[in-house]
Amino acid sequence: MENTTPSRRFIADLANLEATREAEAAFTEKHGVALDHETISSLKDTAQTLWSGGSDRSFDALREILLPFDRKTVGVDWKARSLSYQPGSIIQAGFYYLLQNAHLAKRCANECSKRFFFAKRPNERYCSSKCFTEAQRKTKREWWEAHAEEFKERRKK
Ligand SMILES: [Zn+2]
C-alpha cells in the first residue's frame, strides 16, 4: 500500500531502514530530522518491536517518545470527552500513527527489504502483489523440489 502521509512514510521508512551510514543519512535528509546514529538505532529498534506485536520495554519507550515532560502534546478535547494528542515532531507523529494503526502494522511474509508495512485489511500477509507472487512461486518451487525424488521413483517403476 502507498505510504500517503508524512507520518506514515516516516515510521515505515524508519522500520525498514538499512543499517548503513548512507541509508541513515538519506533518511534524515528525506524527513528533515537531525538524529545521530545511536538515536536512529534505538528508535528503529522500538519501531520494529512494536510492529512485531510489542513488548513491555517497547511500550515504555513509546510512552517516552509520545509523552515528554512538558506535556504539551496532550490536550483536552472537551467536546469529545477525551484527551487529544498533538504531535510536536515528525518522530512523535510517526510513532503515534503506528500506535493508531497497530492492527494494520504487518511484516511482509515474503521477508522483503520493505517488510514492515501497513496493510489495508488486518489479514493481509504481503506488502505488495509482487511479494505475493514471489512467495507463491517460491512455495511451488519448494513443493516441486521436495517431491521431485518421489516422481522420479514412480517413473522408474
Ligand atoms: Zn514484501
Backbone and ligand atoms as CSV (ligand in chain L), in Angstrom:
chain,resi,resn,atom,element,x,y,z
A,1,MET,N,N,0.835,-1.200,0.000
A,1,MET,CA,C,0.000,0.000,0.000
A,1,MET,C,C,0.874,1.256,0.000
A,2,GLU,N,N,0.428,2.267,-0.667
A,2,GLU,CA,C,1.158,3.534,-0.728
A,2,GLU,C,C,1.264,4.146,0.663
A,3,ASN,N,N,2.403,4.734,0.932
A,3,ASN,CA,C,2.541,5.480,2.174
A,3,ASN,C,C,2.195,6.927,1.897
A,4,THR,N,N,0.975,7.298,2.300
A,4,THR,CA,C,0.419,8.562,1.824
A,4,THR,C,C,0.724,9.775,2.694
A,5,THR,N,N,0.822,9.599,4.003
A,5,THR,CA,C,1.047,10.765,4.847
A,5,THR,C,C,2.504,10.802,5.324
A,6,PRO,N,N,3.012,12.010,5.650
A,6,PRO,CA,C,4.402,12.113,6.111
A,6,PRO,C,C,4.696,11.246,7.332
A,7,SER,N,N,3.743,11.184,8.280
A,7,SER,CA,C,3.999,10.403,9.494
A,7,SER,C,C,4.067,8.915,9.181
A,8,ARG,N,N,3.201,8.495,8.266
A,8,ARG,CA,C,3.189,7.095,7.859
A,8,ARG,C,C,4.465,6.732,7.101
A,9,ARG,N,N,4.884,7.637,6.203
A,9,ARG,CA,C,6.130,7.420,5.461
A,9,ARG,C,C,7.307,7.354,6.426
A,10,PHE,N,N,7.330,8.277,7.380
A,10,PHE,CA,C,8.435,8.346,8.330
A,10,PHE,C,C,8.587,7.033,9.096
A,11,ILE,N,N,7.491,6.546,9.668
A,11,ILE,CA,C,7.591,5.377,10.551
A,11,ILE,C,C,7.898,4.106,9.734
A,12,ALA,N,N,7.345,4.010,8.525
A,12,ALA,CA,C,7.631,2.839,7.681
A,12,ALA,C,C,9.086,2.875,7.207
A,13,ASP,N,N,9.565,4.050,6.808
A,13,ASP,CA,C,10.966,4.182,6.383
A,13,ASP,C,C,11.908,3.845,7.535
A,14,LEU,N,N,11.541,4.296,8.743
A,14,LEU,CA,C,12.376,4.032,9.919
A,14,LEU,C,C,12.469,2.525,10.187
A,15,ALA,N,N,11.331,1.858,10.183
A,15,ALA,CA,C,11.318,0.417,10.480
A,15,ALA,C,C,12.094,-0.381,9.435
A,16,ASN,N,N,12.063,0.099,8.190
A,16,ASN,CA,C,12.722,-0.629,7.104
A,16,ASN,C,C,14.143,-0.138,6.828
A,17,LEU,N,N,14.627,0.780,7.658
A,17,LEU,CA,C,15.918,1.421,7.397
A,17,LEU,C,C,17.075,0.425,7.426
A,18,GLU,N,N,17.892,0.481,6.380
A,18,GLU,CA,C,19.096,-0.350,6.309
A,18,GLU,C,C,20.110,0.164,7.317
A,19,ALA,N,N,20.897,-0.744,7.871
A,19,ALA,CA,C,21.876,-0.346,8.892
A,19,ALA,C,C,23.185,0.137,8.269
A,20,THR,N,N,23.097,1.114,7.355
A,20,THR,CA,C,24.313,1.703,6.789
A,20,THR,C,C,24.270,3.210,7.017
A,21,ARG,N,N,25.451,3.834,7.084
A,21,ARG,CA,C,25.524,5.285,7.297
A,21,ARG,C,C,24.841,6.023,6.138
A,22,GLU,N,N,25.010,5.489,4.931
A,22,GLU,CA,C,24.422,6.128,3.740
A,22,GLU,C,C,22.896,6.142,3.844
A,23,ALA,N,N,22.333,4.991,4.220
A,23,ALA,CA,C,20.872,4.881,4.334
A,23,ALA,C,C,20.360,5.821,5.427
A,24,GLU,N,N,21.098,5.901,6.532
A,24,GLU,CA,C,20.697,6.786,7.631
A,24,GLU,C,C,20.769,8.251,7.225
A,25,ALA,N,N,21.804,8.597,6.482
A,25,ALA,CA,C,21.949,9.983,6.012
A,25,ALA,C,C,20.805,10.344,5.070
A,26,ALA,N,N,20.471,9.425,4.172
A,26,ALA,CA,C,19.373,9.664,3.227
A,26,ALA,C,C,18.049,9.798,3.979
A,27,PHE,N,N,17.895,9.012,5.031
A,27,PHE,CA,C,16.667,9.026,5.841
A,27,PHE,C,C,16.489,10.367,6.563
A,28,THR,N,N,17.549,10.830,7.239
A,28,THR,CA,C,17.446,12.095,7.982
A,28,THR,C,C,17.229,13.267,7.029
A,29,GLU,N,N,17.872,13.190,5.871
A,29,GLU,CA,C,17.709,14.235,4.849
A,29,GLU,C,C,16.256,14.266,4.346
A,30,LYS,N,N,15.749,13.093,3.978
A,30,LYS,CA,C,14.397,12.982,3.425
A,30,LYS,C,C,13.335,13.496,4.398
A,31,HIS,N,N,13.503,13.179,5.674
A,31,HIS,CA,C,12.463,13.534,6.649
A,31,HIS,C,C,12.779,14.799,7.437
A,32,GLY,N,N,13.919,15.415,7.137
A,32,GLY,CA,C,14.274,16.668,7.795
A,32,GLY,C,C,14.426,16.542,9.297
A,33,VAL,N,N,15.043,15.432,9.747
A,33,VAL,CA,C,15.267,15.256,11.179
A,33,VAL,C,C,16.768,15.192,11.450
A,34,ALA,N,N,17.175,15.768,12.566
A,34,ALA,CA,C,18.583,15.716,12.960
A,34,ALA,C,C,18.739,14.663,14.049
A,35,LEU,N,N,19.103,13.457,13.657
A,35,LEU,CA,C,19.229,12.364,14.624
A,35,LEU,C,C,20.582,11.697,14.447
A,36,ASP,N,N,21.225,11.371,15.561
A,36,ASP,CA,C,22.502,10.663,15.440
A,36,ASP,C,C,22.253,9.153,15.301
A,37,HIS,N,N,23.348,8.462,15.029
A,37,HIS,CA,C,23.258,7.024,14.758
A,37,HIS,C,C,22.613,6.251,15.917
A,38,GLU,N,N,23.033,6.575,17.150
A,38,GLU,CA,C,22.507,5.880,18.328
A,38,GLU,C,C,20.988,6.044,18.443
A,39,THR,N,N,20.546,7.293,18.259
A,39,THR,CA,C,19.111,7.578,18.385
A,39,THR,C,C,18.322,6.857,17.295
A,40,ILE,N,N,18.830,6.915,16.077
A,40,ILE,CA,C,18.146,6.227,14.977
A,40,ILE,C,C,18.037,4.730,15.285
A,41,SER,N,N,19.138,4.132,15.729
A,41,SER,CA,C,19.136,2.689,16.029
A,41,SER,C,C,18.104,2.363,17.092
A,42,SER,N,N,18.051,3.181,18.136
A,42,SER,CA,C,17.132,2.872,19.219
A,42,SER,C,C,15.675,3.101,18.799
A,43,LEU,N,N,15.422,4.162,18.019
A,43,LEU,CA,C,14.062,4.395,17.522
A,43,LEU,C,C,13.635,3.279,16.574
A,44,LYS,N,N,14.571,2.861,15.726
A,44,LYS,CA,C,14.279,1.801,14.754
A,44,LYS,C,C,13.957,0.499,15.482
A,45,ASP,N,N,14.753,0.202,16.499
A,45,ASP,CA,C,14.539,-1.000,17.297
A,45,ASP,C,C,13.143,-0.975,17.936
A,46,THR,N,N,12.778,0.180,18.485
A,46,THR,CA,C,11.452,0.323,19.097
A,46,THR,C,C,10.356,0.131,18.053
A,47,ALA,N,N,10.513,0.780,16.892
A,47,ALA,CA,C,9.504,0.674,15.830
A,47,ALA,C,C,9.335,-0.778,15.392
A,48,GLN,N,N,10.453,-1.474,15.187
A,48,GLN,CA,C,10.381,-2.865,14.714
A,48,GLN,C,C,9.738,-3.777,15.757
A,49,THR,N,N,10.082,-3.550,17.029
A,49,THR,CA,C,9.498,-4.368,18.100
A,49,THR,C,C,7.993,-4.131,18.196
A,50,LEU,N,N,7.590,-2.845,18.137
A,50,LEU,CA,C,6.165,-2.531,18.196
A,50,LEU,C,C,5.448,-3.164,17.011
A,51,TRP,N,N,6.073,-3.073,15.844
A,51,TRP,CA,C,5.496,-3.608,14.614
A,51,TRP,C,C,5.257,-5.110,14.751
A,52,SER,N,N,6.110,-5.760,15.496
A,52,SER,CA,C,6.008,-7.212,15.645
A,52,SER,C,C,5.178,-7.592,16.868
A,53,GLY,N,N,4.361,-6.673,17.359
A,53,GLY,CA,C,3.472,-7.003,18.463
A,53,GLY,C,C,3.826,-6.302,19.760
A,54,GLY,N,N,5.047,-5.803,19.857
A,54,GLY,CA,C,5.440,-5.012,21.013
A,54,GLY,C,C,5.892,-5.823,22.206
A,55,SER,N,N,6.504,-5.135,23.173
A,55,SER,CA,C,6.965,-5.736,24.422
A,55,SER,C,C,6.816,-4.656,25.482
A,56,ASP,N,N,6.864,-5.021,26.756
A,56,ASP,CA,C,6.732,-4.014,27.815
A,56,ASP,C,C,7.769,-2.911,27.652
A,57,ARG,N,N,8.994,-3.310,27.295
A,57,ARG,CA,C,10.063,-2.324,27.123
A,57,ARG,C,C,9.744,-1.360,25.983
A,58,SER,N,N,9.221,-1.909,24.886
A,58,SER,CA,C,8.917,-1.034,23.747
A,58,SER,C,C,7.717,-0.142,24.048
A,59,PHE,N,N,6.787,-0.611,24.879
A,59,PHE,CA,C,5.654,0.243,25.261
A,59,PHE,C,C,6.149,1.393,26.142
A,60,ASP,N,N,7.121,1.091,27.030
A,60,ASP,CA,C,7.733,2.149,27.841
A,60,ASP,C,C,8.427,3.161,26.943
A,61,ALA,N,N,9.176,2.642,25.961
A,61,ALA,CA,C,9.898,3.529,25.042
A,61,ALA,C,C,8.917,4.390,24.259
A,62,LEU,N,N,7.815,3.795,23.840
A,62,LEU,CA,C,6.795,4.534,23.089
A,62,LEU,C,C,6.213,5.662,23.941
A,63,ARG,N,N,5.973,5.366,25.195
A,63,ARG,CA,C,5.453,6.396,26.092
A,63,ARG,C,C,6.449,7.542,26.230
A,64,GLU,N,N,7.735,7.205,26.346
A,64,GLU,CA,C,8.778,8.234,26.445
A,64,GLU,C,C,8.802,9.108,25.189
A,65,ILE,N,N,8.597,8.469,24.026
A,65,ILE,CA,C,8.619,9.212,22.759
A,65,ILE,C,C,7.392,10.121,22.660
A,66,LEU,N,N,6.233,9.564,22.965
A,66,LEU,CA,C,4.980,10.308,22.757
A,66,LEU,C,C,4.710,11.346,23.844
A,67,LEU,N,N,5.162,11.068,25.076
A,67,LEU,CA,C,4.828,11.957,26.193
A,67,LEU,C,C,6.063,12.476,26.907
A,68,PRO,N,N,6.678,13.499,26.348
A,68,PRO,CA,C,7.815,14.084,27.050
A,68,PRO,C,C,7.332,14.872,28.265
A,69,PHE,N,N,8.280,15.346,29.067
A,69,PHE,CA,C,7.934,16.001,30.325
A,69,PHE,C,C,6.980,17.190,30.217
A,70,ASP,N,N,7.137,17.982,29.166
A,70,ASP,CA,C,6.377,19.238,29.125
A,70,ASP,C,C,4.868,19.059,28.906
A,71,ARG,N,N,4.456,17.871,28.461
A,71,ARG,CA,C,3.037,17.526,28.307
A,71,ARG,C,C,2.285,18.357,27.267
A,72,LYS,N,N,3.002,19.140,26.487
A,72,LYS,CA,C,2.296,19.982,25.508
A,72,LYS,C,C,1.612,19.158,24.423
A,73,THR,N,N,2.034,17.917,24.296
A,73,THR,CA,C,1.452,17.066,23.260
A,73,THR,C,C,0.035,16.620,23.623
A,74,VAL,N,N,-0.292,16.701,24.909
A,74,VAL,CA,C,-1.611,16.235,25.337
A,74,VAL,C,C,-2.536,17.424,25.602
A,75,GLY,N,N,-3.668,17.406,24.926
A,75,GLY,CA,C,-4.645,18.462,25.122
A,75,GLY,C,C,-5.939,17.901,25.671
A,76,VAL,N,N,-6.850,18.781,26.014
A,76,VAL,CA,C,-8.161,18.364,26.490
A,76,VAL,C,C,-9.166,18.646,25.382
A,77,ASP,N,N,-9.846,17.604,24.936
A,77,ASP,CA,C,-10.894,17.776,23.931
A,77,ASP,C,C,-12.230,17.600,24.659
A,78,TRP,N,N,-12.757,18.701,25.149
A,78,TRP,CA,C,-13.948,18.656,25.991
A,78,TRP,C,C,-15.155,18.085,25.252
A,79,LYS,N,N,-15.326,18.490,23.992
A,79,LYS,CA,C,-16.480,18.015,23.222
A,79,LYS,C,C,-16.435,16.515,22.976
A,80,ALA,N,N,-15.235,15.996,22.752
A,80,ALA,CA,C,-15.095,14.551,22.534
A,80,ALA,C,C,-14.999,13.809,23.864
A,81,ARG,N,N,-14.989,14.536,24.958
A,81,ARG,CA,C,-14.869,13.989,26.317
A,81,ARG,C,C,-13.651,13.072,26.408
A,82,SER,N,N,-12.544,13.604,25.888
A,82,SER,CA,C,-11.359,12.769,25.825
A,82,SER,C,C,-10.106,13.642,25.789
A,83,LEU,N,N,-8.955,12.999,25.890
A,83,LEU,CA,C,-7.706,13.732,25.724
A,83,LEU,C,C,-7.325,13.677,24.254
A,84,SER,N,N,-6.709,14.723,23.769
A,84,SER,CA,C,-6.273,14.707,22.371
A,84,SER,C,C,-4.758,14.685,22.339
A,85,TYR,N,N,-4.220,14.179,21.246
A,85,TYR,CA,C,-2.776,14.120,21.114
A,85,TYR,C,C,-2.319,14.998,19.961
A,86,GLN,N,N,-1.396,15.889,20.226
A,86,GLN,CA,C,-0.888,16.810,19.209
A,86,GLN,C,C,0.621,16.602,19.066
A,87,PRO,N,N,1.051,15.820,18.051
A,87,PRO,CA,C,2.484,15.540,17.921
A,87,PRO,C,C,3.291,16.822,17.728
A,88,GLY,N,N,4.416,16.879,18.395
A,88,GLY,CA,C,5.268,18.050,18.274
A,88,GLY,C,C,6.412,17.866,17.299
A,89,SER,N,N,6.543,16.673,16.751
A,89,SER,CA,C,7.615,16.405,15.792
A,89,SER,C,C,7.181,15.260,14.889
A,90,ILE,N,N,7.928,15.101,13.799
A,90,ILE,CA,C,7.628,14.010,12.870
A,90,ILE,C,C,7.853,12.656,13.557
A,91,ILE,N,N,8.770,12.624,14.509
A,91,ILE,CA,C,9.031,11.370,15.226
A,91,ILE,C,C,7.796,10.983,16.042
A,92,GLN,N,N,7.274,11.952,16.780
A,92,GLN,CA,C,6.063,11.680,17.554
A,92,GLN,C,C,4.888,11.354,16.633
A,93,ALA,N,N,4.773,12.108,15.542
A,93,ALA,CA,C,3.677,11.866,14.595
A,93,ALA,C,C,3.768,10.454,14.023
A,94,GLY,N,N,4.985,10.048,13.690
A,94,GLY,CA,C,5.198,8.720,13.113
A,94,GLY,C,C,4.836,7.618,14.096
A,95,PHE,N,N,5.338,7.740,15.328
A,95,PHE,CA,C,5.054,6.710,16.320
A,95,PHE,C,C,3.579,6.719,16.737
A,96,TYR,N,N,2.973,7.885,16.729
A,96,TYR,CA,C,1.551,7.962,17.048
A,96,TYR,C,C,0.728,7.297,15.945
A,97,TYR,N,N,1.161,7.511,14.719
A,97,TYR,CA,C,0.495,6.854,13.588
A,97,TYR,C,C,0.572,5.327,13.753
A,98,LEU,N,N,1.766,4.856,14.129
A,98,LEU,CA,C,1.955,3.416,14.338
A,98,LEU,C,C,1.024,2.895,15.433
A,99,LEU,N,N,0.922,3.642,16.519
A,99,LEU,CA,C,0.042,3.254,17.622
A,99,LEU,C,C,-1.412,3.156,17.154
A,100,GLN,N,N,-1.853,4.158,16.407
A,100,GLN,CA,C,-3.244,4.178,15.963
A,100,GLN,C,C,-3.548,3.131,14.896
A,101,ASN,N,N,-2.490,2.680,14.215
A,101,ASN,CA,C,-2.684,1.705,13.139
A,101,ASN,C,C,-2.020,0.367,13.451
A,102,ALA,N,N,-1.861,0.087,14.745
A,102,ALA,CA,C,-1.156,-1.128,15.170
A,102,ALA,C,C,-1.775,-2.398,14.570
A,103,HIS,N,N,-3.093,-2.394,14.400
A,103,HIS,CA,C,-3.768,-3.589,13.855
A,103,HIS,C,C,-3.441,-3.796,12.374
A,104,LEU,N,N,-2.918,-2.757,11.712
A,104,LEU,CA,C,-2.589,-2.858,10.286
A,104,LEU,C,C,-1.076,-2.908,10.049
A,105,ALA,N,N,-0.310,-2.805,11.126
A,105,ALA,CA,C,1.153,-2.843,11.005
A,105,ALA,C,C,1.594,-4.294,10.862
A,106,LYS,N,N,2.069,-4.643,9.671
A,106,LYS,CA,C,2.370,-6.048,9.355
A,106,LYS,C,C,3.806,-6.215,8.902
A,107,ARG,N,N,4.281,-7.451,9.039
A,107,ARG,CA,C,5.568,-7.844,8.480
A,107,ARG,C,C,5.281,-8.675,7.260
A,108,CYS,N,N,5.832,-8.265,6.125
A,108,CYS,CA,C,5.606,-8.989,4.870
A,108,CYS,C,C,6.070,-10.441,5.017
A,109,ALA,N,N,5.192,-11.379,4.680
A,109,ALA,CA,C,5.512,-12.802,4.811
A,109,ALA,C,C,6.598,-13.222,3.827
A,110,ASN,N,N,6.895,-12.368,2.864
A,110,ASN,CA,C,7.969,-12.654,1.906
A,110,ASN,C,C,9.318,-12.167,2.433
A,111,GLU,N,N,9.340,-11.530,3.614
A,111,GLU,CA,C,10.561,-11.010,4.234
A,111,GLU,C,C,11.403,-10.216,3.237
A,112,CYS,N,N,10.770,-9.293,2.520
A,112,CYS,CA,C,11.466,-8.479,1.527
A,112,CYS,C,C,12.207,-7.317,2.206
A,113,SER,N,N,12.824,-6.449,1.432
A,113,SER,CA,C,13.603,-5.362,2.026
A,113,SER,C,C,12.713,-4.278,2.636
A,114,LYS,N,N,11.441,-4.234,2.238
A,114,LYS,CA,C,10.487,-3.276,2.833
A,114,LYS,C,C,9.447,-4.048,3.628
A,115,ARG,N,N,9.926,-4.942,4.512
A,115,ARG,CA,C,8.990,-5.897,5.111
A,115,ARG,C,C,8.014,-5.293,6.118
A,116,PHE,N,N,8.348,-4.141,6.710
A,116,PHE,CA,C,7.401,-3.519,7.634
A,116,PHE,C,C,6.461,-2.618,6.849
A,117,PHE,N,N,5.185,-2.951,6.839
A,117,PHE,CA,C,4.244,-2.179,6.018
A,117,PHE,C,C,2.892,-2.065,6.724
A,118,PHE,N,N,2.072,-1.148,6.227
A,118,PHE,CA,C,0.708,-1.009,6.733
A,118,PHE,C,C,-0.246,-1.651,5.734
A,119,ALA,N,N,-0.993,-2.618,6.207
A,119,ALA,CA,C,-1.928,-3.321,5.341
A,119,ALA,C,C,-3.236,-2.546,5.222
A,120,LYS,N,N,-4.010,-2.881,4.200
A,120,LYS,CA,C,-5.347,-2.279,4.056
A,120,LYS,C,C,-6.327,-2.991,4.970
A,121,ARG,N,N,-6.148,-4.299,5.083
A,121,ARG,CA,C,-7.005,-5.115,5.938
A,121,ARG,C,C,-6.126,-5.868,6.939
A,122,PRO,N,N,-6.652,-6.178,8.125
A,122,PRO,CA,C,-5.818,-6.842,9.142
A,122,PRO,C,C,-5.303,-8.223,8.729
A,123,ASN,N,N,-5.932,-8.876,7.750
A,123,ASN,CA,C,-5.486,-10.235,7.401
A,123,ASN,C,C,-4.505,-10.287,6.215
A,124,GLU,N,N,-4.072,-9.132,5.735
A,124,GLU,CA,C,-3.097,-9.128,4.631
A,124,GLU,C,C,-1.738,-9.634,5.105
A,125,ARG,N,N,-1.079,-10.437,4.250
A,125,ARG,CA,C,0.204,-11.018,4.671
A,125,ARG,C,C,1.392,-10.491,3.864
A,126,TYR,N,N,1.108,-9.895,2.714
A,126,TYR,CA,C,2.201,-9.437,1.857
A,126,TYR,C,C,2.104,-7.939,1.603
A,127,CYS,N,N,3.280,-7.283,1.489
A,127,CYS,CA,C,3.304,-5.834,1.344
A,127,CYS,C,C,2.847,-5.395,-0.042
A,128,SER,N,N,2.938,-6.299,-1.035
A,128,SER,CA,C,2.594,-5.929,-2.406
A,128,SER,C,C,2.202,-7.182,-3.181
A,129,SER,N,N,1.600,-6.976,-4.350
A,129,SER,CA,C,1.243,-8.134,-5.174
A,129,SER,C,C,2.517,-8.805,-5.699
A,130,LYS,N,N,3.577,-8.019,-5.827
A,130,LYS,CA,C,4.857,-8.574,-6.267
A,130,LYS,C,C,5.356,-9.607,-5.253
A,131,CYS,N,N,5.287,-9.254,-3.972
A,131,CYS,CA,C,5.738,-10.179,-2.922
A,131,CYS,C,C,4.826,-11.394,-2.826
A,132,PHE,N,N,3.533,-11.193,-3.035
A,132,PHE,CA,C,2.584,-12.291,-3.019
A,132,PHE,C,C,2.935,-13.300,-4.110
A,133,THR,N,N,3.151,-12.783,-5.342
A,133,THR,CA,C,3.501,-13.634,-6.479
A,133,THR,C,C,4.825,-14.352,-6.237
A,134,GLU,N,N,5.802,-13.611,-5.736
A,134,GLU,CA,C,7.115,-14.210,-5.453
A,134,GLU,C,C,6.993,-15.349,-4.455
A,135,ALA,N,N,6.212,-15.133,-3.399
A,135,ALA,CA,C,6.051,-16.138,-2.356
A,135,ALA,C,C,5.347,-17.373,-2.901
A,136,GLN,N,N,4.347,-17.141,-3.760
A,136,GLN,CA,C,3.628,-18.267,-4.375
A,136,GLN,C,C,4.572,-19.113,-5.217
A,137,ARG,N,N,5.393,-18.413,-6.035
A,137,ARG,CA,C,6.364,-19.113,-6.882
A,137,ARG,C,C,7.320,-19.934,-6.041
A,138,LYS,N,N,7.765,-19.339,-4.946
A,138,LYS,CA,C,8.721,-19.994,-4.065
A,138,LYS,C,C,8.095,-21.253,-3.457
A,139,THR,N,N,6.841,-21.133,-3.009
A,139,THR,CA,C,6.146,-22.278,-2.422
A,139,THR,C,C,6.031,-23.412,-3.438
A,140,LYS,N,N,5.662,-23.027,-4.677
A,140,LYS,CA,C,5.528,-24.038,-5.733
A,140,LYS,C,C,6.861,-24.720,-6.000
A,141,ARG,N,N,7.924,-23.889,-6.090
A,141,ARG,CA,C,9.252,-24.414,-6.374
A,141,ARG,C,C,9.670,-25.375,-5.260
A,142,GLU,N,N,9.436,-24.962,-4.021
A,142,GLU,CA,C,9.824,-25.808,-2.882
A,142,GLU,C,C,9.052,-27.115,-2.886
A,143,TRP,N,N,7.781,-27.026,-3.263
A,143,TRP,CA,C,6.962,-28.231,-3.319
A,143,TRP,C,C,7.533,-29.206,-4.358
A,144,TRP,N,N,7.867,-28.646,-5.528
A,144,TRP,CA,C,8.420,-29.496,-6.587
A,144,TRP,C,C,9.754,-30.089,-6.179
A,145,GLU,N,N,10.572,-29.274,-5.514
A,145,GLU,CA,C,11.884,-29.770,-5.077
A,145,GLU,C,C,11.720,-30.892,-4.059
A,146,ALA,N,N,10.743,-30.710,-3.172
A,146,ALA,CA,C,10.520,-31.703,-2.131
A,146,ALA,C,C,9.942,-33.003,-2.693
A,147,HIS,N,N,9.189,-32.888,-3.794
A,147,HIS,CA,C,8.531,-34.080,-4.332
A,147,HIS,C,C,9.214,-34.650,-5.571
A,148,ALA,N,N,10.269,-33.990,-6.030
A,148,ALA,CA,C,10.940,-34.409,-7.262
A,148,ALA,C,C,11.405,-35.864,-7.191
A,149,GLU,N,N,11.990,-36.222,-6.056
A,149,GLU,CA,C,12.503,-37.587,-5.908
A,149,GLU,C,C,11.372,-38.619,-6.039
A,150,GLU,N,N,10.275,-38.326,-5.369
A,150,GLU,CA,C,9.100,-39.211,-5.434
A,150,GLU,C,C,8.690,-39.487,-6.875
A,151,PHE,N,N,8.634,-38.395,-7.652
A,151,PHE,CA,C,8.204,-38.545,-9.051
A,151,PHE,C,C,9.172,-39.390,-9.838
A,152,LYS,N,N,10.463,-39.152,-9.586
A,152,LYS,CA,C,11.487,-39.929,-10.284
A,152,LYS,C,C,11.348,-41.406,-9.936
A,153,GLU,N,N,11.145,-41.680,-8.627
A,153,GLU,CA,C,10.977,-43.042,-8.160
A,153,GLU,C,C,9.799,-43.706,-8.855
A,154,ARG,N,N,8.712,-42.979,-8.918
A,154,ARG,CA,C,7.493,-43.536,-9.540
A,154,ARG,C,C,7.707,-43.889,-10.993
A,155,ARG,N,N,8.444,-42.986,-11.672
A,155,ARG,CA,C,8.670,-43.205,-13.095
A,155,ARG,C,C,9.466,-44.483,-13.362
A,156,LYS,N,N,10.387,-44.794,-12.441
A,156,LYS,CA,C,11.229,-45.989,-12.600
A,156,LYS,C,C,10.398,-47.267,-12.579
A,157,LYS,N,N,9.298,-47.217,-11.812
A,157,LYS,CA,C,8.510,-48.426,-11.615
A,157,LYS,C,C,7.707,-48.792,-12.880
L,1,ZN,ZN,ZN,7.169,-7.619,0.722
